[in-house]
Amino acid sequence: MLEIDQKDSEPKQYLKYSKRKGNERIIRTTTARVLNSYLRKNLSINKFKKVSPFTVTYTPKDGADKIVSKPISFTDVEKHLTLNNGFDHNSFQLPEIKCPWLDGTTEVALHQHLVGNGGGAVKINLPLTLGGNFPINPTLDREGALFNSFQDAIAKRIISLHNRIVENSQYFQSADWLFDLLTLISNCISIVDITLNHLYIKAEFDPLKDWNFNEKKLGKRYGRRMTDKFKWVYQITGNHLDNFAREKKSFKVLKNIRNHTQHFDPPCFGFTLEEVANWLNMVNDIGSLLLKIRDAIQSPYNKHIIGILLLPNVSFHGKVLFDRKREAHNNVGYETTTWPPK
C-alpha cells in the first residue's frame, strides 16, 4: 500500500486568485461606464481622461440636506476599481448606482401580526415599478417579507460564493463545497434569465419611451430557449446586443452544467479542479453579459454586477508526485460524466 505524506501531496489551496490578463482594459471600460452613469453622458475613455475632477450633488432618499460628493476623476475611479475589484460608491460619498425598475428600491418585512383599531389585520403593500396595469399586488398582514427584485441579492451572492469556493478549495471533496459550486453556477444562469424576463414584463405592462412590445414577434415568455430571449433586447428596445459571443459561450457551458446537475441526467457528475478553475473564470463573462444587456436597454449598473465582472482570475495549483510531468487533460473529468458516453 502506497502511503503519501499529506503535507507534500495536498497544497493548502488548490485554487487561488491571480491577476486577470487584460484586466486593465476591462477596468478602463468599467471606469467610463461608472462615470457616464453619474454624468448621464456617453463619453469615451479618451474624452474622460481630459475631463477635470468633478463633484456630484444629490439629495438622500430620506430627504436630508443635499450632499456633495468628493471630487471624482477617471484616474481616481480607475485606481479604485484596480485595488478593490469593484466599485464602492461610499468611498466617494456618491449615491448608489441602481436601475429603479430592474434592481428594485424597496424591501418590506413584518415581524408580527398587526391588528388595527377596527379589529382587522393591517396590510402593507410592496410598490412595484411595472405600471398601473400590472395585475399583481404583493401584500403582507403578518410575519413575512416581500421583494421586488432579486438582482442585487443574487449578484452579491455570486461574489461571496466565488470567494468561498476559491478560499476553501482544499475541501473540494466535500458535499458542502460541491453544492456551493453548483449554487454559484445556478445563480449565474438565474440572474441572466431574471433580467430578460423582467425586461419582457416591463415592456408588456409599463414600456419605456421608444420601446416596442409585440407579443407575436417576441413569443410567449415561458417555455422559451435562451437564444430567443436574447433577441428580446433588440425586439423591445431597438438596440442590438452586440459582441457577446464569448459571454454567450460561457453562459451555455454553465447552463449545461446547471441543467445536468439539477436533473442529474446522466446520474453521475465529476470534475477536475482545472475544469473548476475554468468555470469560475467564466463567471466574469456573466458579469460582462449582464452589463452588455444593461447597455443595450440603457439601464444603470448595479455595483455588485460590476463586482462580478472584476472578480480576480482563478488559477489551479496542483502537484505531480515525484516531479513527473502532468498528463494532458484529455478524456477525464466532467466530459466523462455527460452524454454522449466518452
C-alpha positions in Angstrom: 0.0 0.0 0.0 1.4 3.4 -1.0 1.5 5.9 1.8 1.6 9.6 0.9 2.6 12.4 3.1 -0.4 14.7 3.2 1.7 17.8 3.6 3.6 17.0 0.4 0.6 15.8 -1.7 -2.0 18.5 -0.9 -1.4 22.2 -1.0 -3.3 24.4 1.3 -5.4 25.6 -1.6 -5.8 24.1 -5.0 -7.4 27.2 -6.4 -6.0 30.7 -6.0 -6.8 34.2 -7.2 -4.3 35.8 -9.5 -4.2 38.9 -11.7 -6.6 38.6 -14.6 -5.0 39.0 -18.1 -6.4 42.0 -19.9 -7.8 43.4 -16.6 -6.5 46.9 -17.4 -8.8 47.1 -20.5 -11.8 45.9 -18.6 -11.1 48.3 -15.7 -10.8 51.3 -18.1 -14.0 50.4 -19.8 -15.8 49.9 -16.5 -14.4 53.2 -15.2 -16.0 55.0 -18.2 -19.3 53.2 -17.5 -19.4 54.3 -13.9 -18.6 57.9 -14.7 -21.1 58.1 -17.5 -23.8 56.8 -15.1 -23.2 59.7 -12.8 -22.8 62.4 -15.5 -25.6 60.9 -17.6 -23.5 61.1 -20.7 -21.8 58.7 -23.1 -18.2 59.9 -23.2 -15.3 57.7 -24.5 -12.3 56.8 -22.4 -10.1 59.3 -24.2 -12.6 62.1 -23.6 -12.9 61.2 -19.9 -9.1 61.5 -19.4 -9.4 65.1 -20.5 -12.3 65.9 -18.0 -11.3 67.7 -14.9 -12.3 66.2 -11.5 -15.9 66.9 -10.7 -18.4 66.5 -7.9 -22.0 65.2 -7.8 -24.7 67.0 -5.7 -27.7 64.9 -4.7 -30.5 64.7 -2.1 -30.5 61.5 0.0 -33.6 59.3 -0.1 -34.5 60.3 3.5 -34.9 63.9 2.4 -32.0 65.2 4.4 -29.8 68.1 3.3 -28.1 67.8 -0.1 -24.8 66.0 -0.2 -21.8 67.0 -2.3 -19.5 64.1 -3.3 -15.8 64.0 -3.1 -14.0 65.2 -6.3 -14.1 62.3 -8.7 -12.0 61.7 -11.9 -11.2 59.0 -14.3 -7.8 58.3 -12.7 -9.4 58.1 -9.2 -12.1 55.6 -10.2 -9.7 53.5 -12.3 -7.3 53.2 -9.3 -10.2 52.4 -7.0 -11.5 49.6 -9.3 -8.0 48.1 -9.6 -7.4 48.0 -5.8 -10.9 46.8 -4.9 -12.1 44.6 -7.8 -15.3 46.5 -7.6 -16.9 49.9 -7.0 -17.8 51.3 -3.6 -19.8 54.5 -4.0 -19.4 55.3 -0.3 -15.7 55.8 -0.9 -16.5 58.9 -3.0 -19.7 59.9 -1.0 -21.7 59.2 -4.1 -25.3 57.8 -4.4 -25.5 54.2 -5.2 -26.0 53.3 -8.9 -29.2 51.3 -9.5 -31.8 50.8 -12.1 -35.2 51.8 -10.4 -37.3 49.2 -12.3 -34.8 46.4 -12.6 -32.9 46.5 -9.3 -35.7 47.5 -7.0 -35.6 50.0 -4.3 -37.8 48.6 -1.5 -38.0 45.6 0.6 -40.8 45.0 3.1 -40.8 42.8 6.2 -43.2 42.3 9.1 -42.1 40.8 12.4 -45.6 40.4 13.9 -49.3 40.2 13.1 -50.7 43.8 13.2 -54.3 44.4 14.2 -55.9 47.8 13.6 -58.5 49.7 15.7 -61.3 48.1 13.8 -60.1 44.6 14.6 -59.0 43.7 11.2 -55.4 43.0 10.1 -53.2 45.9 9.0 -52.0 45.2 5.5 -48.9 46.6 3.8 -48.1 46.6 0.1 -44.8 46.5 -1.8 -44.6 49.1 -4.6 -43.6 47.8 -8.0 -42.3 49.8 -10.9 -44.3 48.0 -13.6 -47.1 50.5 -14.1 -50.8 50.6 -13.0 -51.8 47.8 -15.3 -49.7 45.1 -13.6 -52.2 42.8 -12.0 -50.2 41.5 -9.0 -50.2 43.4 -5.7 -47.7 42.0 -3.2 -49.3 42.2 0.3 -48.5 41.2 3.9 -50.6 41.3 7.1 -48.4 39.1 9.3 -44.8 37.8 9.8 -43.1 37.7 6.4 -41.2 39.6 3.7 -41.7 40.9 0.2 -39.1 41.7 -2.5 -39.5 43.4 -5.8 -36.1 42.4 -7.2 -33.5 39.6 -6.8 -30.9 41.3 -8.9 -28.7 42.8 -6.2 -29.1 39.9 -3.8 -28.1 37.3 -6.4 -25.2 39.3 -7.7 -23.9 39.8 -4.2 -24.3 36.1 -3.5 -22.4 35.2 -6.7 -19.4 37.2 -5.5 -19.5 35.7 -2.0 -19.8 32.1 -3.2 -17.0 32.6 -5.7 -14.7 33.8 -2.9 -15.8 30.9 -0.6 -15.2 28.3 -3.3 -11.6 29.5 -4.0 -10.7 30.1 -0.4 -11.9 26.6 0.7 -10.7 24.6 -2.4 -8.8 22.2 -0.1 -12.2 20.8 0.8 -13.3 20.1 -2.8 -14.2 16.5 -2.0 -16.9 17.6 0.4 -20.6 17.9 -0.4 -20.9 21.4 1.1 -18.1 22.7 -1.2 -19.6 21.0 -4.2 -23.1 22.4 -3.6 -21.6 25.9 -3.1 -20.2 25.5 -6.6 -23.4 24.2 -8.1 -25.4 27.0 -6.4 -22.9 29.6 -7.9 -23.5 28.2 -11.4 -27.2 28.1 -10.9 -27.2 31.7 -9.7 -25.3 32.8 -12.8 -27.9 31.3 -15.1 -30.8 32.6 -13.0 -29.7 36.3 -12.9 -29.4 36.4 -16.7 -32.8 34.7 -17.1 -34.4 37.0 -14.5 -33.0 40.1 -16.3 -34.5 39.1 -19.6 -37.9 38.1 -18.1 -38.1 41.4 -16.2 -37.3 43.3 -19.4 -40.2 41.4 -21.2 -42.7 42.1 -18.3 -41.7 45.8 -18.1 -42.2 46.2 -21.8 -45.6 44.5 -21.6 -47.1 46.5 -18.8 -45.0 49.7 -18.5 -42.8 50.2 -21.5 -40.2 53.0 -21.5 -40.1 55.6 -24.2 -39.3 54.2 -27.7 -39.8 50.6 -26.5 -42.0 48.2 -28.5 -43.9 45.2 -27.3 -45.2 42.9 -30.0 -46.2 39.5 -28.5 -46.4 37.9 -31.9 -42.7 38.7 -32.6 -41.5 38.1 -29.0 -43.5 34.9 -28.4 -44.7 33.8 -25.1 -42.4 34.5 -22.1 -42.4 30.9 -20.8 -41.1 27.7 -22.4 -38.5 29.7 -24.5 -34.9 29.0 -25.4 -32.4 31.5 -24.1 -31.3 32.2 -27.7 -34.9 33.6 -28.2 -34.8 35.6 -25.0 -31.5 37.3 -26.0 -33.4 38.5 -29.1 -35.9 40.3 -26.9 -33.3 43.0 -26.2 -33.4 44.2 -29.9 -37.0 43.4 -30.5 -38.1 45.6 -27.5 -35.5 48.4 -27.4 -34.3 48.5 -31.0 -30.7 48.3 -29.7 -28.6 45.3 -30.7 -26.9 43.1 -28.1 -23.6 43.1 -29.9 -20.2 41.4 -29.5 -21.2 38.9 -26.8 -20.1 35.6 -28.5 -17.6 34.9 -25.7 -20.1 35.7 -23.0 -22.8 33.6 -24.7 -20.4 30.6 -25.0 -19.6 30.8 -21.2 -23.3 31.1 -20.4 -24.0 28.0 -22.5 -21.3 25.9 -20.7 -22.6 26.9 -17.3 -26.2 26.4 -18.2 -25.5 22.8 -19.4 -23.8 22.1 -16.0 -26.8 23.6 -14.2 -29.3 21.5 -16.2 -27.2 18.3 -15.8 -26.9 18.7 -12.0 -30.5 19.8 -11.4 -31.9 16.8 -13.3 -28.9 14.6 -12.6 -29.2 13.0 -16.0 -26.9 11.1 -16.6 -26.9 10.1 -13.0 -23.2 10.9 -12.4 -21.2 14.0 -12.0 -17.5 14.7 -11.8 -14.9 17.4 -12.3 -11.2 18.1 -12.2 -10.1 21.2 -10.4 -8.6 22.6 -13.6 -12.1 22.5 -15.0 -13.5 24.2 -12.0 -10.9 27.0 -12.4 -12.2 27.5 -16.0 -15.8 27.5 -14.8 -15.0 30.1 -12.1 -13.3 32.3 -14.7 -16.5 32.1 -16.9 -18.4 33.9 -14.1 -16.6 37.1 -15.2 -18.3 36.7 -18.6 -21.7 36.5 -16.8 -20.9 39.9 -15.3 -19.9 41.2 -18.8 -23.1 39.8 -20.3 -25.3 41.5 -17.7 -23.5 44.8 -18.3 -23.9 44.5 -22.1 -27.6 43.7 -21.7 -27.9 46.9 -19.5 -26.0 48.9 -22.1 -28.5 47.8 -24.8 -31.6 48.5 -22.7 -30.0 51.8 -21.4 -30.2 50.8 -17.8 -27.9 52.0 -15.0 -25.5 49.4 -13.5 -25.6 47.5 -10.3 -22.4 47.8 -8.2 -22.4 44.0 -7.5 -22.6 43.2 -11.2 -19.5 45.3 -11.6 -18.0 43.2 -8.8 -18.8 40.0 -10.8 -17.1 41.4 -13.9 -14.0 42.3 -11.9 -13.6 39.1 -9.9 -9.9 38.1 -10.0 -8.7 35.3 -12.3 -8.6 31.9 -10.7 -5.7 29.5 -11.3 -5.2 25.9 -10.4 -2.3 24.9 -8.1 -1.7 21.1 -8.0 1.2 18.8 -7.7 2.6 15.8 -9.5 4.3 13.3 -7.2 8.0 12.5 -7.8 8.3 15.5 -10.1 6.8 13.8 -13.1 5.1 15.7 -15.9 1.4 16.2 -15.5 -0.7 14.2 -18.1 -2.6 16.2 -20.7 -6.2 17.0 -19.7 -8.0 14.7 -22.2 -11.0 12.3 -21.7 -11.1 12.8 -18.0 -13.2 14.7 -15.6 -16.6 16.3 -16.4 -16.8 15.2 -20.0 -16.7 11.5 -18.9 -19.9 12.1 -16.9 -22.1 13.5 -19.6 -24.0 12.4 -22.7 -22.9 11.0 -25.1 -20.6 8.5 -23.4 -16.9 9.1 -23.8 
